[in-house]
Amino acid sequence: MACPGRVSSALRKVKGVTSVEVSFAKKSATVLGERRLCASSGQQDLLQALRKAGYSGKVLSAKTSRKQVNGPPQSSRLPHFYFPR
């Protein structure tokens, strides 16, 4: 599996992740998912998944957005990571 695929696959395995966008050229990934992912414990889960895939990383930003999805508003979190090899 190519490197971006390994990063994406590793992050998708973390509980609460619904979407992952990886830019290997920028060495970054953006994660969309449950609210808990922006909490310190959720960020640590994501960073641990990166480490298991063979990458180090750090959180660049963690933003909260609220969006309507066919019903009551649902919270989404967008952790953004930098992952140098």
N, CA, C and O atoms as a Tinker XYZ file with bonds, in Angstrom:
   340  protein
     1  N      0.853000   -1.180000    0.000000    73     2
     2  CA     0.000000    0.000000    0.000000    64     1     3
     3  C      0.897000    1.240000    0.000000    63     2     4     5
     4  O      1.886000    1.286000    0.732000    81     3
     5  N      0.566000    2.228000   -0.801000    73     3     6
     6  CA     1.338000    3.464000   -0.869000    64     5     7
     7  C      1.255000    4.211000    0.451000    63     6     8     9
     8  O      0.335000    3.998000    1.241000    81     7
     9  N      2.216000    5.081000    0.682000    73     7    10
    10  CA     2.288000    5.805000    1.958000    64     9    11
    11  C      1.012000    6.575000    2.304000    63    10    12    13
    12  O      0.532000    6.456000    3.432000    81    11
    13  N      0.437000    7.363000    1.376000    73    11    14
    14  CA    -0.812000    8.054000    1.747000    64    13    15
    15  C     -1.913000    7.072000    2.132000    63    14    16    17
    16  O     -2.720000    7.353000    3.018000    81    15
    17  N     -1.945000    5.930000    1.471000    73    15    18
    18  CA    -2.944000    4.917000    1.798000    64    17    19
    19  C     -2.736000    4.335000    3.181000    63    18    20    21
    20  O     -3.703000    4.053000    3.889000    81    19
    21  N     -1.474000    4.153000    3.577000    73    19    22
    22  CA    -1.190000    3.635000    4.923000    64    21    23
    23  C     -1.627000    4.626000    5.978000    63    22    24    25
    24  O     -2.208000    4.240000    6.993000    81    23
    25  N     -1.352000    5.905000    5.748000    73    23    26
    26  CA    -1.748000    6.939000    6.710000    64    25    27
    27  C     -3.267000    7.000000    6.807000    63    26    28    29
    28  O     -3.822000    7.002000    7.906000    81    27
    29  N     -3.934000    7.051000    5.672000    73    27    30
    30  CA    -5.391000    7.126000    5.649000    64    29    31
    31  C     -6.011000    5.905000    6.317000    63    30    32    33
    32  O     -6.922000    6.037000    7.133000    81    31
    33  N     -5.525000    4.730000    5.976000    73    31    34
    34  CA    -6.047000    3.494000    6.551000    64    33    35
    35  C     -5.871000    3.462000    8.065000    63    34    36    37
    36  O     -6.782000    3.062000    8.791000    81    35
    37  N     -4.714000    3.878000    8.536000    73    35    38
    38  CA    -4.443000    3.884000    9.980000    64    37    39
    39  C     -5.378000    4.837000   10.713000    63    38    40    41
    40  O     -5.918000    4.491000   11.764000    81    39
    41  N     -5.573000    6.035000   10.167000    73    39    42
    42  CA    -6.434000    7.020000   10.829000    64    41    43
    43  C     -7.905000    6.605000   10.789000    63    42    44    45
    44  O     -8.643000    6.868000   11.739000    81    43
    45  N     -8.334000    5.967000    9.716000    73    43    46
    46  CA    -9.729000    5.524000    9.595000    64    45    47
    47  C    -10.088000    4.456000   10.628000    63    46    48    49
    48  O    -11.263000    4.281000   10.951000    81    47
    49  N     -9.104000    3.752000   11.139000    73    47    50
    50  CA    -9.351000    2.698000   12.124000    64    49    51
    51  C     -9.660000    3.249000   13.517000    63    50    52    53
    52  O    -10.149000    2.518000   14.378000    81    51
    53  N     -9.379000    4.528000   13.742000    73    51    54
    54  CA    -9.627000    5.140000   15.050000    64    53    55
    55  C    -11.132000    5.339000   15.227000    63    54    56    57
    56  O    -11.820000    5.830000   14.332000    81    55
    57  N    -11.621000    4.949000   16.392000    73    55    58
    58  CA   -13.051000    5.065000   16.689000    64    57    59
    59  C    -13.520000    6.512000   16.518000    63    58    60    61
    60  O    -12.913000    7.442000   17.048000    81    59
    61  N    -14.600000    6.681000   15.775000    73    59    62
    62  CA   -15.199000    8.000000   15.586000    64    61    63
    63  C    -14.788000    8.698000   14.309000    63    62    64    65
    64  O    -15.380000    9.720000   13.961000    81    63
    65  N    -13.799000    8.189000   13.596000    73    63    66
    66  CA   -13.361000    8.819000   12.342000    64    65    67
    67  C    -14.337000    8.442000   11.238000    63    66    68    69
    68  O    -14.657000    7.267000   11.056000    81    67
    69  N    -14.812000    9.452000   10.497000    73    67    70
    70  CA   -15.721000    9.191000    9.384000    64    69    71
    71  C    -15.082000    9.481000    8.038000    63    70    72    73
    72  O    -15.514000    8.937000    7.022000    81    71
    73  N    -14.055000   10.332000    8.010000    73    71    74
    74  CA   -13.417000   10.697000    6.753000    64    73    75
    75  C    -11.994000   11.156000    7.018000    63    74    76    77
    76  O    -11.708000   11.778000    8.041000    81    75
    77  N    -11.097000   10.840000    6.073000    73    75    78
    78  CA    -9.699000   11.260000    6.175000    64    77    79
    79  C     -9.251000   11.759000    4.809000    63    78    80    81
    80  O     -9.465000   11.091000    3.797000    81    79
    81  N     -8.634000   12.928000    4.782000    73    79    82
    82  CA    -8.028000   13.461000    3.560000    64    81    83
    83  C     -6.542000   13.607000    3.819000    63    82    84    85
    84  O     -6.129000   14.301000    4.748000    81    83
    85  N     -5.736000   12.947000    2.992000    73    83    86
    86  CA    -4.287000   12.966000    3.164000    64    85    87
    87  C     -3.645000   13.691000    1.992000    63    86    88    89
    88  O     -3.968000   13.421000    0.836000    81    87
    89  N     -2.740000   14.609000    2.292000    73    87    90
    90  CA    -1.903000   15.255000    1.277000    64    89    91
    91  C     -0.470000   14.870000    1.587000    63    90    92    93
    92  O      0.161000   15.436000    2.479000    81    91
    93  N      0.033000   13.905000    0.844000    73    91    94
    94  CA     1.399000   13.462000    1.126000    64    93    95
    95  C      2.411000   14.529000    0.718000    63    94    96    97
    96  O      3.477000   14.633000    1.324000    81    95
    97  N      2.086000   15.321000   -0.303000    73    95    98
    98  CA     2.978000   16.403000   -0.729000    64    97    99
    99  C      3.158000   17.432000    0.392000    63    98   100   101
   100  O      4.251000   17.965000    0.584000    81    99
   101  N      2.082000   17.705000    1.124000    73    99   102
   102  CA     2.141000   18.662000    2.239000    64   101   103
   103  C      2.442000   17.963000    3.557000    63   102   104   105
   104  O      2.614000   18.613000    4.588000    81   103
   105  N      2.504000   16.623000    3.520000    73   103   106
   106  CA     2.713000   15.821000    4.727000    64   105   107
   107  C      1.680000   16.175000    5.793000    63   106   108   109
   108  O      2.016000   16.438000    6.948000    81   107
   109  N      0.417000   16.173000    5.376000    73   107   110
   110  CA    -0.644000   16.515000    6.317000    64   109   111
   111  C     -1.863000   15.646000    6.077000    63   110   112   113
   112  O     -2.027000   15.047000    5.015000    81   111
   113  N     -2.707000   15.594000    7.081000    73   111   114
   114  CA    -3.968000   14.866000    6.990000    64   113   115
   115  C     -5.032000   15.639000    7.753000    63   114   116   117
   116  O     -4.762000   16.223000    8.802000    81   115
   117  N     -6.230000   15.635000    7.219000    73   115   118
   118  CA    -7.378000   16.236000    7.890000    64   117   119
   119  C     -8.372000   15.126000    8.175000    63   118   120   121
   120  O     -8.687000   14.323000    7.297000    81   119
   121  N     -8.863000   15.083000    9.399000    73   119   122
   122  CA    -9.754000   14.023000    9.851000    64   121   123
   123  C    -11.112000   14.629000   10.187000    63   122   124   125
   124  O    -11.190000   15.658000   10.859000    81   123
   125  N    -12.176000   13.989000    9.719000    73   123   126
   126  CA   -13.535000   14.392000   10.045000    64   125   127
   127  C    -14.174000   13.268000   10.831000    63   126   128   129
   128  O    -14.034000   12.097000   10.477000    81   127
   129  N    -14.876000   13.618000   11.898000    73   127   130
   130  CA   -15.508000   12.574000   12.690000    64   129   131
   131  C    -16.191000   13.115000   13.922000    63   130   132   133
   132  O    -16.623000   14.267000   13.960000    81   131
   133  N    -16.281000   12.275000   14.922000    73   131   134
   134  CA   -16.986000   12.610000   16.148000    64   133   135
   135  C    -16.261000   13.687000   16.950000    63   134   136   137
   136  O    -15.059000   13.910000   16.808000    81   135
   137  N    -17.032000   14.330000   17.782000    73   135   138
   138  CA   -16.568000   15.425000   18.629000    64   137   139
   139  C    -15.363000   15.042000   19.487000    63   138   140   141
   140  O    -14.491000   15.879000   19.718000    81   139
   141  N    -15.295000   13.816000   19.957000    73   139   142
   142  CA   -14.229000   13.389000   20.862000    64   141   143
   143  C    -12.841000   13.465000   20.234000    63   142   144   145
   144  O    -11.842000   13.452000   20.953000    81   143
   145  N    -12.760000   13.544000   18.909000    73   143   146
   146  CA   -11.464000   13.535000   18.246000    64   145   147
   147  C    -10.646000   14.798000   18.514000    63   146   148   149
   148  O     -9.423000   14.776000   18.378000    81   147
   149  N    -11.297000   15.892000   18.892000    73   147   150
   150  CA   -10.559000   17.115000   19.216000    64   149   151
   151  C    -10.095000   17.151000   20.658000    63   150   152   153
   152  O     -9.210000   17.931000   21.010000    81   151
   153  N    -10.682000   16.317000   21.491000    73   151   154
   154  CA   -10.239000   16.243000   22.884000    64   153   155
   155  C     -8.839000   15.647000   22.908000    63   154   156   157
   156  O     -8.423000   14.968000   21.969000    81   155
   157  N     -8.138000   15.906000   23.966000    73   155   158
   158  CA    -6.760000   15.419000   24.090000    64   157   159
   159  C     -6.672000   13.907000   23.892000    63   158   160   161
   160  O     -5.764000   13.425000   23.214000    81   159
   161  N     -7.600000   13.160000   24.475000    73   159   162
   162  CA    -7.553000   11.697000   24.353000    64   161   163
   163  C     -7.797000   11.252000   22.912000    63   162   164   165
   164  O     -7.165000   10.303000   22.447000    81   163
   165  N     -8.700000   11.918000   22.201000    73   163   166
   166  CA    -8.967000   11.587000   20.805000    64   165   167
   167  C     -7.769000   11.894000   19.922000    63   166   168   169
   168  O     -7.435000   11.125000   19.020000    81   167
   169  N     -7.125000   13.023000   20.190000    73   167   170
   170  CA    -5.925000   13.382000   19.434000    64   169   171
   171  C     -4.823000   12.369000   19.684000    63   170   172   173
   172  O     -4.092000   12.005000   18.762000    81   171
   173  N     -4.697000   11.915000   20.913000    73   171   174
   174  CA    -3.676000   10.910000   21.226000    64   173   175
   175  C     -3.965000    9.596000   20.508000    63   174   176   177
   176  O     -3.039000    8.924000   20.054000    81   175
   177  N     -5.240000    9.223000   20.401000    73   175   178
   178  CA    -5.613000    8.014000   19.660000    64   177   179
   179  C     -5.183000    8.123000   18.200000    63   178   180   181
   180  O     -4.661000    7.166000   17.628000    81   179
   181  N     -5.405000    9.295000   17.599000    73   179   182
   182  CA    -5.032000    9.507000   16.201000    64   181   183
   183  C     -3.510000    9.496000   16.032000    63   182   184   185
   184  O     -2.987000    8.904000   15.087000    81   183
   185  N     -2.813000   10.150000   16.949000    73   183   186
   186  CA    -1.342000   10.167000   16.868000    64   185   187
   187  C     -0.765000    8.772000   17.072000    63   186   188   189
   188  O      0.226000    8.412000   16.437000    81   187
   189  N     -1.369000    7.996000   17.940000    73   187   190
   190  CA    -0.910000    6.619000   18.160000    64   189   191
   191  C     -1.121000    5.788000   16.890000    63   190   192   193
   192  O     -0.277000    4.961000   16.543000    81   191
   193  N     -2.229000    6.001000   16.206000    73   191   194
   194  CA    -2.484000    5.288000   14.956000    64   193   195
   195  C     -1.431000    5.645000   13.908000    63   194   196   197
   196  O     -0.978000    4.782000   13.156000    81   195
   197  N     -1.044000    6.927000   13.862000    73   195   198
   198  CA     0.030000    7.340000   12.945000    64   197   199
   199  C      1.336000    6.632000   13.287000    63   198   200   201
   200  O      2.038000    6.145000   12.400000    81   199
   201  N      1.657000    6.579000   14.581000    73   199   202
   202  CA     2.905000    5.926000   15.004000    64   201   203
   203  C      2.906000    4.451000   14.623000    63   202   204   205
   204  O      3.924000    3.927000   14.169000    81   203
   205  N      1.776000    3.781000   14.804000    73   203   206
   206  CA     1.689000    2.366000   14.443000    64   205   207
   207  C      1.888000    2.155000   12.943000    63   206   208   209
   208  O      2.352000    1.099000   12.515000    81   207
   209  N      1.533000    3.170000   12.144000    73   207   210
   210  CA     1.715000    3.085000   10.688000    64   209   211
   211  C      3.142000    3.459000   10.286000    63   210   212   213
   212  O      3.491000    3.387000    9.108000    81   211
   213  N      3.972000    3.859000   11.262000    73   211   214
   214  CA     5.364000    4.180000   10.984000    64   213   215
   215  C      5.656000    5.653000   10.793000    63   214   216   217
   216  O      6.702000    6.013000   10.252000    81   215
   217  N      4.739000    6.517000   11.234000    73   215   218
   218  CA     4.913000    7.963000   11.081000    64   217   219
   219  C      4.851000    8.656000   12.425000    63   218   220   221
   220  O      4.129000    8.230000   13.327000    81   219
   221  N      5.614000    9.726000   12.548000    73   219   222
   222  CA     5.441000   10.598000   13.707000    64   221   223
   223  C      4.434000   11.657000   13.288000    63   222   224   225
   224  O      4.091000   11.743000   12.109000    81   223
   225  N      3.963000   12.447000   14.205000    73   223   226
   226  CA     3.000000   13.471000   13.841000    64   225   227
   227  C      2.733000   14.428000   14.972000    63   226   228   229
   228  O      3.122000   14.195000   16.117000    81   227
   229  N      2.064000   15.509000   14.632000    73   227   230
   230  CA     1.610000   16.467000   15.635000    64   229   231
   231  C      0.324000   17.100000   15.132000    63   230   232   233
   232  O      0.081000   17.169000   13.927000    81   231
   233  N     -0.488000   17.555000   16.059000    73   231   234
   234  CA    -1.743000   18.210000   15.711000    64   233   235
   235  C     -1.431000   19.656000   15.358000    63   234   236   237
   236  O     -0.824000   20.377000   16.150000    81   235
   237  N     -1.846000   20.078000   14.170000    73   235   238
   238  CA    -1.659000   21.465000   13.765000    64   237   239
   239  C     -2.808000   22.337000   14.243000    63   238   240   241
   240  O     -2.602000   23.471000   14.676000    81   239
   241  N     -4.015000   21.802000   14.161000    73   239   242
   242  CA    -5.182000   22.541000   14.641000    64   241   243
   243  C     -6.314000   21.547000   14.870000    63   242   244   245
   244  O     -6.320000   20.450000   14.313000    81   243
   245  N     -7.254000   21.947000   15.688000    73   243   246
   246  CA    -8.437000   21.122000   15.948000    64   245   247
   247  C     -9.621000   22.067000   16.034000    63   246   248   249
   248  O     -9.731000   22.850000   16.976000    81   247
   249  N    -10.506000   21.994000   15.054000    73   247   250
   250  CA   -11.647000   22.900000   14.975000    64   249   251
   251  C    -12.941000   22.126000   15.125000    63   250   252   253
   252  O    -13.026000   20.951000   14.769000    81   251
   253  N    -13.938000   22.796000   15.652000    73   251   254
   254  CA   -15.264000   22.209000   15.773000    64   253   255
   255  C    -16.184000   22.894000   14.779000    63   254   256   257
   256  O    -16.167000   24.117000   14.643000    81   255
   257  N    -16.976000   22.109000   14.096000    73   255   258
   258  CA   -18.017000   22.685000   13.254000    64   257   259
   259  C    -19.306000   21.942000   13.544000    63   258   260   261
   260  O    -19.291000   20.793000   13.987000    81   259
   261  N    -20.412000   22.605000   13.291000    73   259   262
   262  CA   -21.707000   21.956000   13.479000    64   261   263
   263  C    -22.398000   21.990000   12.136000    63   262   264   265
   264  O    -22.432000   23.022000   11.467000    81   263
   265  N    -22.953000   20.844000   11.742000    73   263   266
   266  CA   -23.668000   20.829000   10.479000    64   265   267
   267  C    -24.937000   20.003000   10.598000    63   266   268   269
   268  O    -25.035000   19.094000   11.422000    81   267
   269  N    -25.893000   20.335000    9.765000    73   267   270
   270  CA   -27.180000   19.651000    9.745000    64   269   271
   271  C    -27.083000   18.480000    8.770000    63   270   272   273
   272  O    -26.682000   18.660000    7.620000    81   271
   273  N    -27.445000   17.295000    9.220000    73   271   274
   274  CA   -27.418000   16.116000    8.364000    64   273   275
   275  C    -28.750000   15.390000    8.521000    63   274   276   277
   276  O    -28.872000   14.489000    9.351000    81   275
   277  N    -29.734000   15.773000    7.739000    73   275   278
   278  CA   -31.051000   15.121000    7.761000    64   277   279
   279  C    -31.555000   14.860000    9.176000    63   278   280   281
   280  O    -31.886000   13.722000    9.512000    81   279
   281  N    -31.616000   15.856000    9.975000    73   279   282
   282  CA   -32.105000   15.703000   11.337000    64   281   283
   283  C    -31.462000   16.727000   12.239000    63   282   284   285
   284  O    -31.124000   17.824000   11.796000    81   283
   285  N    -31.286000   16.379000   13.509000    73   283   286
   286  CA   -30.711000   17.331000   14.451000    64   285   287
   287  C    -29.249000   17.617000   14.108000    63   286   288   289
   288  O    -28.580000   16.778000   13.503000    81   287
   289  N    -28.748000   18.799000   14.492000    73   287   290
   290  CA   -27.352000   19.124000   14.229000    64   289   291
   291  C    -26.421000   18.097000   14.859000    63   290   292   293
   292  O    -26.666000   17.611000   15.963000    81   291
   293  N    -25.366000   17.781000   14.150000    73   291   294
   294  CA   -24.366000   16.854000   14.654000    64   293   295
   295  C    -23.021000   17.565000   14.711000    63   294   296   297
   296  O    -22.682000   18.332000   13.810000    81   295
   297  N    -22.267000   17.313000   15.754000    73   295   298
   298  CA   -20.961000   17.954000   15.886000    64   297   299
   299  C    -19.923000   17.167000   15.112000    63   298   300   301
   300  O    -19.936000   15.936000   15.104000    81   299
   301  N    -19.038000   17.879000   14.471000    73   299   302
   302  CA   -17.925000   17.270000   13.767000    64   301   303
   303  C    -16.651000   17.955000   14.218000    63   302   304   305
   304  O    -16.648000   19.145000   14.530000    81   303
   305  N    -15.596000   17.211000   14.249000    73   303   306
   306  CA   -14.303000   17.756000   14.622000    64   305   307
   307  C    -13.358000   17.560000   13.458000    63   306   308   309
   308  O    -13.470000   16.580000   12.722000    81   307
   309  N    -12.438000   18.473000   13.287000    73   307   310
   310  CA   -11.507000   18.413000   12.180000    64   309   311
   311  C    -10.068000   18.516000   12.659000    63   310   312   313
   312  O     -9.453000   19.568000   12.482000    81   311
   313  N     -9.504000   17.477000   13.256000    73   311   314
   314  CA    -8.088000   17.544000   13.587000    64   313   315
   315  C     -7.259000   17.568000   12.310000    63   314   316   317
   316  O     -7.538000   16.822000   11.371000    81   315
   317  N     -6.256000   18.408000   12.274000    73   315   318
   318  CA    -5.356000   18.528000   11.139000    64   317   319
   319  C     -3.965000   18.185000   11.625000    63   318   320   321
   320  O     -3.485000   18.766000   12.598000    81   319
   321  N     -3.315000   17.251000   10.958000    73   319   322
   322  CA    -2.035000   16.709000   11.429000    64   321   323
   323  C     -0.912000   16.970000   10.447000    63   322   324   325
   324  O     -1.132000   17.077000    9.240000    81   323
   325  N      0.277000   17.069000   10.973000    73   323   326
   326  CA     1.508000   17.066000   10.190000    64   325   327
   327  C      2.205000   15.765000   10.507000    63   326   328   329
   328  O      2.360000   15.427000   11.680000    81   327
   329  N      2.633000   15.021000    9.494000    73   327   330
   330  CA     3.250000   13.720000    9.773000    64   329   331
   331  C      4.549000   13.526000    8.999000    63   330   332   333
   332  O      4.552000   12.873000    7.955000    81   331
   333  N      5.650000   14.082000    9.495000    73   331   334
   334  CA     6.935000   13.788000    8.866000    64   333   335
   335  C      7.265000   12.331000    9.078000    63   334   336   337
   336  O      6.862000   11.748000   10.084000    81   335
   337  N      7.972000   11.744000    8.175000    73   335   338
   338  CA     8.338000   10.331000    8.278000    64   337   339
   339  C      9.279000   10.127000    9.439000    63   338   340
   340  O      9.706000    9.002000    9.697000    81   339
